[in-house]
Amino acid sequence: MKKIYIIHENDEWVIPLEKELNKLNAPYEKWHMNSVILDTNQLPPIGVFYNRMSASSHTRGHRYAPEFTAIVLDWLEYYQRRVINGSRALSLEISKSLQYKELKKEGIKIPKTVFAKGKDQLLNFSKNFPCPFITKHNRAGKGLGIKLFDVNTKFEDYINSSKFEDSIDGITILQEYIKPKNNRIIRTEFVQNKFLYAVQVDTSDGFELCPADDCDPKEEFCPANSTGNKFMILKNFSNPILNRYQRVLQNNNIEIAGIEFLEDKKGQLYTYDINTNTNYNSIAESLSKFKGMQNIANFLNLELSKLS
């Protein structure tokens, strides 16, 4: 029996998709990459394979889930199975460096960024890096490693302290801090290589901006916008940058993703994140006709129906 196979490592993040697939009576099976047993010497089953591997898997005790996922995706692609967000998507998911390279190919502006291995390189680069700046992890997700420094001495104190938090891949980013206009960033969502909607996110409380309900629903209330929620879907959003984002996704065979950008006080746009394991905020979607996981479920079911 042909099925939809969900490749993932976080059960909580899959629940909304399961609900939508159940509404369609679509057959599916979950492959949790920290526990599933697969023999890649055998033919893979017939189906549609949706990769939802996350760069932050190590924070949930699944340190090598991305590496195993890479092997599984290679196996599926070798046998020409229908894979959504395949090996190239995984490569971008776990590397900010590769994301920025692909964004720049399409002329998309990113903040000034350098990549450093180890404390010595970080300290060396910071000497000539303009303040304020932020640190990030190269393999990140969930805002991992993001800290703001307004003077270099504070950064040096942090690097030399026990509080220093290294990236799981050993690569830390120094990036110029660009204050978002009105303390808000925009996350654009794409399903089936098509723009779905844009969600405005209030950043007043920090940089951990995961939209999934499981991330921290108790902290979502935001009195600064009309919904009371820090995530708000924008009506009739349009911007020429969407066409460039689409080209980036098409160039890398990515069919489902969220791409984040900010606008500075002068109106300049800076793009800084591609998330190929995108999640959606249920409070924001309850006030909108757009439903992310519903669109994904319909897309997966449609692709399954095309298989002979």
N, C-alpha and C positions, 0 to 999 in steps of 0.2 A: 504493500500500500504506500503510495507516495504521500509525503508529509512536508510540512514546514519544520525546519530544524533551527532552533534558536541557540546560537553559540554565545555563551555568556559566562559570568562568574559572580553575579549578584542577583539572588532570587527576588529580592524586594523590587529591584528595578524592572523585572520582567512581568510582575503582577498586572500592571495596566495593559500591557500587550496581550497577556493571556485572556483577560476579560473581553477584549475586543475580538480576539480570534474565536472565543467560545460563542459570542453572539452570531458569528458567521458559520458556526459548526465546522470550522476549518480544522483539519487534523494537524496536530503539531507535536513536537517532542523537544524537550529542553536538553541541551548538552552543557552541563556545568563543567567548565574547563579545569576545575580543581579536583573533580571526582570521576568524570566520565572515563570509561575504558573503551578505547578505539584501536582496532588493529588496522594500521595503514597499509598492511600487505594485502588486505582484502579490497574488493570493489566497494566504494561507498554506496549507501542507499540512494534511491532515486528521490529527489525532492528539491525544495528551495531552501537554501542555507543562508540565514541572516546572522551576520557577525556583529555582536554587541560587546565585544571585549573592551575593557576600560583600562586606561593608563593608570588609574588609581587602584588597581586590583591588589597591589601589595599592602595597601592599608587595611585590607580585609583578610589578611593572612594568605593571599593567593599570589605569592611572589613570582612564580614561574608560569602563571596562567597565560600571559601574552606570548611567551616563547612556545608553549605547547600549541596555542591557537595558530601560530605561524606555521607549524608543521601540519596541522589539520587543514588549514586553508590551502597550503601547497598541494596536499593530497587531493582535495576536492577539485582544485583548479586543473590539476594534471589529468583528472578524469572528466574534465569539462562539465562539471555539475553547475547548476545555476546558483551562483554565489552573489549575495548582495553585501556590499562593503567587504571586499575580499582582501587579499594580502597587501595591496597597495594602501587601502584604507587603514589597515592595522599599522603599517609603517608610519603613516602620518599621525595616527592616534598617540603613539608612544614617543614622538619626537617633535618638539617645538622647532628644532633646527630645520627639519624637512618641511614642516608647515610653512615656515617663513620663506624658504627657498621657492616653494610652489606659488605662494602669494606674490612674491616679487616678479616671478615670470610673467604675470598678468598685469604688472605695473601697479599693484596694490601697495599702498604705503603702510609700513609697519613702524613701530617705535624703534629708535636706535637701540641695538641689542648686541651684546657680546656673550660668548659661551666660554665657560671656564671649567677646568678640571682641577679640583682640589683647592685648598685654602690659599696656597701661595699664588696661584694664578688669579684668584679672586682679588686678593689684596693688591696685586700688581696692576690689574685692569682698573680697579676702583680709583687709583691715584689720578688717572686722567679722565675719569668718567664724570660728567657733570651731574651735580645734585639739583633736585632730588632724584633718586632712582629707586627701583624696586628689584628685589631678587625673585626668581622663579625657578622651579625645577624643570629640566628639559623633558623628563617623563613625569607628567604631572596629573592633572585632573583634580577637581574639587578645590582649586586654588592652592594646591600644595606648594609650600615654600615661599609664598608671596609675603614679603615684608617691605615696608617703606622706610627709606632712610633719607633724612633731609640734610645731614652733614656726614662727612666721610669718617670722622672719629667714632661716631656711633656704629657705623658699619664695621670698622676695625675691631671695636669692642665685641660686637656680636660674633664675628668670625673667630676670634680668639677665645670665645667663651664656650661653656658646655651646652649652651642653648642653640648652637649652630646645627642646622638641620640639613644634611646633605641629601641630594637627589638620589633616588634608588639606582640610577644609572651613572652616578658620579659626576654629572654635568649640571652645573648651576648657571643660571642666566642673570646677567646684569642688564636692566632695561630702563631706559629713561621713563620717568613718571610723568604722564600727561593727565592732568586733572580733567575729568569728564565734565562737559557742560551740564550744569544742574545736578551733578553727582549721579548721572544716569548713563548706562551703557545700553547698546542695542544688540540683541541676539537674533539673527535671522535663521529661520528653519527651512530646510529643504527636504522634500520627500519625492522619490521617483525622479530625481534630478530637476525638480520644479520647486520654485519658491512657494512656501506654504503660508508663513506669516512672520512678522517681526514682533518680538516681545521686548518691552522696555524694562530694565532691571535697575532698581535703586541700589547704589553702592555705599550709602551713607554709613552702614554698619560694618563694612569691610569687604574683603575680596573673595570670600567663599560664596560663589554665586551658583551653585548647583541647583537647578530648578526642580529636581525630583522631590516628590512629597516626602520620601524617606530621609532626605538629607537633614532637614531641621525644620519641620513644619511649625513648631512652636515659636520660631523667631521670624515668621514671615510677615507679620503685621507691619504695615508702613503707613503712617498717617500722612505722608507727604504726597500721596496720589489718591485719585478719586475712588479707587477700588479698595483701599486699605491693605493691599497686598503688594509686596515689593516687586512682584512680577505682574506686568500689565500688557496684554496684547494690543498692539496699535492698529487702529482701523485705517484701511486704505494706504498702508505704507508703500512708498515707492522711492527708489533711489537708483541712479545709474550703476552704482557699485554692485547691485544684484547680478547684473549680466556678467561682470568679472568673476564674481563668486561662482556662478554657474560654470564658467569655463574652467576654473580651478578644480571643481568637483569632477567635471567631465574628463579633464586631463588625467585624473587619478582614479577613474572608475569608481567614484564614490557616489552612491545614489541616495543616501540618507545622512544628513549632517546638520549641525548647528554651527554658524560662524559668528563670532562676536567682534564688534567694533565700538569705538567711542568717537565722539566729536568734541574737539577742544573749543575753547572760547572764541577762536577765530573762524570756526566752521570747518577746520581740516579734519578729515576722517582718518583714523588709525585702526587697522585691523590687527588683532593679536592672538586669536585662538580659533582653531578648527576642531570641533568635537564630533567624531564619527560615531560615538556612542551616545547620541543625544537623548535627553529626557525632557519631559514636559511638565508644567505646573498645573495641577488640576484646578486650583482656585482661579487662575487666570483664564483657563479654558472654559470654565463654567460660565463665564461672562461673555463668551465669544462663540461664533458658529464654527470656528476652526478647532479641530480635534487632532492632535498629533498622532497618537497611537491608533486611533480609528483609521486615519489615512494610511498608516504603515500596515495595519492588518489587512485593509482592502487591497493594498499593493501586493503584499505577500500572497494573498489568496488568488489574486489575478494571475500572478506569475506561476502559481501552482497549477492553475487551470490550463496553462499553455503547454504543460509537460505531457508528452504522449505516454 
